[in-house]
Amino acid sequence: MDVHQAPLAQGPAKSRGQLRSGRPEYHRLFKNDLTATSLYNALPYTPSWIPRVLFTDKDNARKALIIGPTAVLPRPLRVAVRRKLLGNLEVSIARRSRLIIVAHPKSGNTWLKVMLTRLYGIRHGIAPEDFARYPALADRNPEIPRFAATNGWYSYERAVGDLLTPEAPDSELKHKPVVLLARNPLDIAVSWYFQFTKRQSAHKQELINATLAHPVDRSRIEMWDFVRHSDIGLLSLIDFLNYWAHNLAALDNTLLTSYEALRADPAAVLQQITALMGDCFSDEEIRQAVEFGSFDNLRKLESEGFFRSGGLTLRNPKDPESFKVRRAKVGGYRDYFSAEQADELEALVRDRLSPALGYNDHPGTQTSSAAV
């Protein structure tokens, strides 16, 4: 599908820190669906230190206003303050969302969010070209639900995870629809290596490393050492999946599905998730959402720099391994390890991963979804 950026999503070009030519269109500020972009575009002067994201995505703006001012703090204080404030923001996002998606990074949660957002966008007449800043659509259109995607495990995101454990007091979060999007931990491990070493923001990497007994130097670590021996390698991924399989069993309204199921039959998974939310969509609406979220289309849009916020923003167009939409291959971990290394890693999965997740006997082949 051929999707191009539109002026609405992009906004008129202007030099940062310079006057715009022409009369500011202040009247546009009062159109509900244009508020965020129009506010930015209506300013006759935009200082160079004001990032556009502050006008286009409220939650990213809140995050920026936490990260920016705390940059000057000494590292221990900076980490503590950011973890506390960003944790509060994560909980706030979860409370304002209709669906909580729990997934380890590189398990398909961004892909799932894009398809779900596009699905509701189709229902409410939002054009594909307006998806350049898809995370902000819920701010601009109350008909578009907010989706909280969290790992509930690392650093400040643990604030959400702690509220969803069986031991946590009853809360509104425990009664929201929760989807656990699992993935073969061996495939996660490889993609997580590329994410952590090539895409991860400096502030998030600092926050994760602050919790580790052996911080990871992403400029030096090789894949095998990262996967087999680091504190955020395969053993940690297995612990993550076991932790969430346990938590899910104690919640009210949940679905256990997987990246593999999403690859095999994305339409069926979207039907299951929207049914969990109490909504129903036609086959044609789901077909269009799946088409928009196809690997080829998202890879094309990412490579063109179409996405302006969210997890699909382009980082390094010259490095294919730095792309968010990288390979989307089930069982692709085998391409990065020797036969002996793969055997060792697969044995760890068989021995340690909860059988409820379905990866123990044949790593990489779990494709079903199940209500829990």
N, C-alpha and C positions, 0 to 999 in steps of 0.2 A: 504494500500500500504506500502510495506516494504522499507524504505529508510535508508541507512547507511551513516555515515560520510566518506568522501573520503580524501585522503592525500592532494589533491589540495585545498579543502576548508579549511582544518585544518592547513596544512603546517607541515613539519617535526617537531617533538617534540624537544625542547631544553630547558635547564635550563636557567632561566632568570638570567642575570648577569654573565654567564659563557661562555667560548669558545665553539663553535661547533666543533665537530670532522669532519675531511674530508675537501675537497676543496670547498669553496663557489661557487655556480653555477651562476656566474655573467652573463653568456650568457642568462639566463632565463629572465633577466630584460627587454630584448628587445622584448619579446612576448607580444603583446598588451593585451591579455586576462589573463595574469598572473602577470602583473606589481605589483599590490598591495601586494599580498601574497609573490611573489618572492623577492621583496625588503626586506621584513622582514626576509625571510629565507636565503637570500644571505649574510646578515650581519654576519661576523665572530664573532662579539661580540655584545651583546645586553644589555645595562645597564638596571638594574631592574626597573628604574624609567620611562622607555619608554613603555607606554601601547601599546599592539599589535593593538588596534583600530586605532592608528595614521597611520598605514600602510594599513588598510583594508577598511576604509570608510572615504572619504574625509570630508563629512559634520560632521560626528561624531568627526573626528579629530579637525575640526575647533571649534566644541562645547567644546571639552576637553581643547583646548588651551585658551578658554575663562574662563571656570569654574576653572581650576587648578590654574593659576596665581592670580586670584581674591580672592582665599580662605582666604588669609591673611588680606584682607581689613576689616575695621570695618563694621559691619552688614549693616547700612544704605547705605554706599557707595558701598559695595559689591552688594547689591540688585539693586541699581540704575545702576551700570555699567553693571552687567549681563543682566538686563532687556533691556538695550539699545543695547548692542552688540548681544545678542541672538535674539532680535527682528530683527535686520538688517540681521542676518543669515537666519531667517525664511522667510523674504521677498525675499532674494536671492534664496533660495531653490524654493519658489513658482514661481519666474520668470524663473528659469531654468527647470521647470516641464511642462509636456504636459497636465497634469490633476491635478486639485486641489480637494481634498476630504475634505469636511468640516464635522466634526462629533465631538460630545462630547466624551471625553474618555469613553471607555467601550460601544461604539455603533457599534463595528465591523470594525473600519477603518483599524486596523492591519490585520485582516482576509481578508478584501477586497484587501488590498495592496499585500498580499501574493498571492492571486489567480490571480490578474492582472499581477503581475511580473512573476508568473509561466506560465501564458498564453503566454506572449511574449517570455518567455524562451523556451517554446515548439516550437514556430514558428521559433526560431533561433538556435535550437539544443543545448540548455544548459541542462545538465543532472540534475536530481533532487538532487543528492548529492552535487551539487555546490551551493545549496541554503542556506547553513549554515549562510552565510552573505548576505542574499538577498538584503538588502538596498544598498549594494555596487555594485550590478551588473550593474547599469547604468553607473558607473564610468569606468567599465572594458569593456563594450560593448555598443557602440553608438546606436545599434539597439534596446536596451532595454530602453523604456521611463522612465523618472523619474516621480514619483507620489508624490505630496506634500500633506501630511496628516496633517491637522491642526484643532484645535478647534476655532481659531480666536477669542478667548474669554478671556482666562486666561493669565495674566502676559504678557510675551513677545510675545506670539502667537497672542495677540490682534493687533500687528503691521500689520499682514496680514488682519485681520478682518476689521480694519479701512480703508484699501484701497479698500474694496469691498462693502462699504456702498453706498446707493444712493447719499449721500451728498459728497462723495469723488470725487476728480477730475478724469477725464477719464485717464485710464492707461492701459498698456498691460495686467495686471491681470484681468481687467474687461472683457476682450475678450477671455480669456482662458476658456476651458470647466470646469465647476464647478459642482460637485456632492454634494448634501446635503444628508448625510446618517443619517436619523432620527432613533430614537428608542423610544419605550414607556418610558417616563421619570421615571416611577415607577421601571422598570427593570434597567434602568441606575443607579438610586439612590442606589440600593443594590450593584450592581457591582462596582460603584464608591466608595462606602464605603470601600470595600475590597481593591480596587486599592490604595486609598489614605492612608489606614492604614497599608497595607502589602507590597505594591510594589513600591510606589512612591519614587523617589530618593529624598535625603535630600535637594539638591539644588532647585529642582522644587517645593517641598513642601514649602520651605522657600519663594520662589518667589510668590507663590499663597497666602500664609498666609500674606505676606506683603501688599496685596491689600484688605484684609478683615478687617472690623470693629471689628470682634471677631475671631481672629485666632483659628484654629482647632488644638487641642492637640491630635494627632493620637494615642498616647499611652494610652489615658484615655477615649476617647469618645465612647459611645455605639451607636449601629446602629440607634435606634429610634431618639436619639438626633441629630445625624448627618443628617438623612434624613429629619426630620420634622423641626428642629430648627436651624441648622447651616447655615452660610452664603453661603455655597456651596451645600446645600441640595436641596430638591425637588423644592422649589420656584425658586431657581437660575437656575435649569435645565429647568424649564418651560420658564423662561425669555430667556435663551439661544436659545431654539428651536423657540420661537416667533421672536427673533432678526434675526435669520438666515432665517426663512421663509419669513420675510419682505425683507431682503437683496436680496434673491434669485430672487424675483419677478422683480427686477430692473436690473438684469444681462442678457447678451445676449444669452449665450449658456449653459444651465443648465439642471440638472435632479434632481428631488426630489424623492428619494427612501428611503428604510428603512431596518433596521436590520431584521425585520420580513419578508420583501419581499426576502431578501437575504437568509434567512433560508428556506422559502417556495419553492423558485425556483432560486437557484444561477445562473444557466445557463442563464436564461432569463435576469437577472440583468447584468451579464457580457456582454451579447449581446447588451443591451441598452447602457451601459457605453462605450464600444468600438465603437459603432456606433456614439456616441456623439463625440468621438475622431477622427472619420473619418476612422476607421479601420473595417475590417470584418474578422471573424474567422469561421472555420468550426465547425460543431457540435462535431467532434471528438477532436479537439484542446480544445474546451471549456469543454468537458467531462473530459479530463485529468487534466485540471486546477482545476476543481471542486473536483475531486478525491483527488488531492494533498492537497487541502484546506479543506477537510472534517474534522469534529470535531474529529473523532477517530484518524485520521492520525496526525493532528496538536498536539493533546493532547499527543500522543505517542512520537512524535519528541521532544516536549517541555520537557516531563518527562525524556527523554534520554539525555537532554542537547545538542541536535543537533544544535540549533540555537545559533550563536556566536555574533550576533549583531541584533539590531532592538528590537521591542516590545515583542518578544517571547523568550527572554533569560530566562533561568531557575533561579529563585530566591531562593526558599526554597522547596526542593523536599519533605520534610516531612509535609508540610502544603498545602493540596489541595485547600484551599481558596486563596492561594497566587499565584496560577497559572494564567497566562494570559488567557489560554484556560480553563475556569473554569467549566461552566455548559451549556452555549449556550441554555438556556431554555427561551421560550417566556412565559411571565406571571409568571415567577418564583418568583417574589417579594412576592407573597402570602405565600410562605413557610417561610417567615421571620417575618411576622406580624400577630397580632391577627385579627379577623374579624372586630373589631371596628377600629383598626388602619388602616387596608386596606380601609375601607369605607371612613375614613377621608381623606386619601391620594388621593383616586380616585375622591372624590368630588373636591379637589383642581385642579386636571387635567381637569375635566369637566368644571369647572368655569373659568379657567385662560388660558388654552392652546388654541392656534389658531386652529379653525376648519379645516384649510387647511391641517393640519398634520394628521388628521383622527383618532385621539385617544380619542376624547371627549366622544363619546357614549359608546364605548366598549374598554376600555383600554387594550392594548396588542394585538389587532386583526388587526391592520393596515398592509396590505400586498402588496399594489399596488405601482407602480412607475409612475411618471408623469413628462413629460417635462414641464418646466415652462418658 
